[in-house]
Amino acid sequence: MGIQDIIEGKRQWRAHVARVKALPPDYQIVYKEMQRYFFKVGPVELHDGTLLSGILDFFEEGVTEGKGVLELTGDDVAAFCDDLIKDSRTYAEIYQESIGGTA
């Protein structure tokens, strides 16, 4: 990864954060909680950027359609998050496998 890749990555992340800040406050709160949850759980796909970008696209569509954020996610946001990554490997699973445990 070269310096240009790092700069481009930062540019993309700043644009992503600007999109989040443009959401209504209730959407921002739920998005940030989901992001925190995913960073904690550690799905491997998180680092390619598609998971968070996809959620942001989904939320922007909800705003456009005039829906509340909980209409999109349901009342149990953690269950919604779990459902999104149910088929994904997590870093915790990879770690367990590396030390000889089973996931």
C-alpha positions, 0 to 999 in steps of 0.5 A: 500500500503506497502513500497514494492509496493511504491518501485516497483511503482517507479521502474516501473515509472523509466523504463517507463521514460527510454523508453520515453527518448529512443524515437526520440525527436519529439515523446518525445515532443508529448508524454510529451505534451499528458502526461501533457494534461492527468494529467490536464484533469484527466481521472480516468484510468490514475492511473492504468498505462495502458493509458500512457504505451499503448501510449508508446507502440503505439509510439515505434511501430511507430518508428519501422515502420519509421513513424513520430509521427504526422502520428500516432496522426494526426495534432490535438494531443489534439483531439487525446487525447480526442478521447482516453479518450472519454468514461472515467470518469474524476476526474472533473466529479467525483468532480462535482457529489460529490458537487451535480452538473451534469457532 
